[in-house]
Amino acid sequence: MIAVLIAACEIGFWVLLAAGLACRYLLRMPRVGLALLLCEPLLEVVLLVVTALDLKNGAEPNWTHGLAALYIGYTVGHGHRTVKWLDGHAAHRLAGAPRPQGPPRYGLARARHETRVWLGTLLGAAVATALLQIAVWYVGDASRTTSLEDWRLIAWRAAGIHALVTLTYWIWPKKAPAGAPEAERDAGREKASR
């Protein structure tokens, strides 16, 4: 049941996002669109409550409960950035706003950008770990919570792998190609000097 709810929340996320952006830019109803976008966190609250009720009613903790915690953590860590990115592109394509500036492509500016993204992963792992620990305490039976404890390791393994990838941007910063437009190289230098 929890796996189905996770899938429903993911589908609901994209449906609310599409509806919110359509209301904001196609139907010219920015307040309705904003209200729909603000409903996104309610999906995670529903998932959290249903997961807690499932455990309270005696369900055996399994991978679906751990996945629910990771899903909520990911949404907390990366949801806002995802919505902001899509909103910028929708405004550009549907409302004639300027094209959103992409992430820096070169040098230390790119490394800083990747570090900010990694901090979202770190936040997601921390939220998932906290939710999993609360679930362990809630169940209160160490023999039944092994799968939940395993998911904490999965969350931190993902954050660790992402940290290693981010570190490569600091150790081996990508340089602008010699034939790149001067403006692009200057933008990379300017961002790197900030």
N, C-alpha and C positions, 0 to 999 in steps of 0.2 A: 504494500500500500504506500509506503514512504517513497519508494522509487517512482511510482506513478505520480505522486504529489510533486516530487522534484522535477519531473518532466513537465508537469502542468505549470509549475512556477516558472520554468525556463520559457515555455511557450507564452505564458502570461506576460512575462517580462517584455518579450519582443512585440506582442500584440499591444500592450499598453504604450510601449515606446513608439510604435508606428502610429497608433491612434493619437497620441499626444503631439507628435511632430506634424501629422496631417492636420490636426485642428489648429496648431500654431501657424502653419505656413500655407496650407492649401485652402482651409476654410476661413482663415483670418480671424481665428478665435483664440488669441494668445492665452487668455485666462483659463479657458477650458483645457487647452493643451497643457498648460502648466499644472493644472489640477490632476490631469491624467498622469503626467510625469511624476508628480509627488505621490501618487498611489503605488509606485513601484516598490518602496520599502514595505508596504503592507503585505506583499507576497511573501517576503522573508519572515515577517511576523507570523503569518498563517502557518508557514512551514515549521517554524520553531514551536509554535503552540501544538500543532498536530503531532510533531515528533515527541514532545514532552508527554502529551496525553497517551500516545502509543506506548511509551515506556512505563508510564504510570499504570496503565491497564494490564501490565504484565508481559508485554511483548519482549521477546528475547532480543537484546541489543545485537545488531548485526551490521554488515557493511552499509546498509541503507541509512542507518542513523548517523554513521560516520560521514558518509557522503553528504548528507543534509547539512552537517556542521561545516564541511569544507565549502559547500555551495554558498552558504550564508556568509562565510568568511570571505570568499572570493568577491561576492557582491558588495560587501562592505569595503573591501580594499580597492576594487577596480570599477565598481558600478558607476560612480559619479564621473570618472574619467571617460568611461565608455559613452555615457549619455551625453556628456559635454561634446565629445568628438562627433557623435552622430548629429547632434543639434547644430553644430557649426556647418557640417556638410549639407544638412537639410536646408538651413538658412541660405547657403550659397546656391544650391540647385533650385530651390523652390521659391525663394523670396528675393533673389538678386543681390544678396549680401556678398561682400568680397570673399574670395576663396580663402578658407582657413589656412593659416600657416602650418605646415607640417612640422614634425620634430626636426631638430637639427640633424644633419647627416654626417658631420665630420667633427673631429677633434674633441676637445674637452667639453664643448657644449653638448655633444651627443652623449658623452659619458655621464654628464649631470642629468640629462633627460632619462637615460636608462636607470640611473640611481633612483630617480623619483618614481619610476614605474616599479622598480624592485621594492621600494618602501610600501607601495600598495600591496604587493605580495606578502611582505613581512607583516603588515597590519592584518591581512586576511588570515595568515597562519596563526597570529596571536588570537584573533577572534575565534577561529575554529578550535584552537587549543582550549580557550576558556569555556566554550560551549561543551566541548567533549568532557572537560573536567567536571563541569556542573552535572552533566549526564551521569558520569561515573559516581559522583556523590549522591545523585538522585536515586540511582538504582541501588547503591549501597551494598552490592554483593560482588566482591572481587572476582569470583569464579564466572560471573556473567558479563563482565565488562572488558574482557581481553580484546575483543574486536574494536571497541571504542578507543582503547589505549593505543592500538596499532595505527589508528587513523591520525593520532597526534604525530607519530613518526613520519607518516606520509606527508602531512602538512609541512613539517620542518624540512623534510628531504626536498620537497618542491621549492621551498624558500632558499635552501642551500644551493641547489642547482641554479636557480635564478641568480643568486648572489655571484656564483662563479662566472656565469655568462656576463653579468654586469661588470665584474672585475676586469674582464678582457677588454672592455671599452676604455678602461683607465690605463691598463698596461700597454695595449696596442691601439691607440686612438687612430681611427681611420683618417687618412689625409685626403684632402680634396684633389681630384685628378688635375694634372697640369692644364688640360684643355677645358676645365670647368669655367663657366662664366665668372668674370671677376667679381660680380655682385654676390654670387653664391659663396665664393671663397672669403670675401670680406665679411659677409654675414656670419660665417663660421668663426672667423677670427674675432669679430666683435662680441659674439656670444661667449666665446672662450675667455675673453678678457674680463667679463663681468664677474 
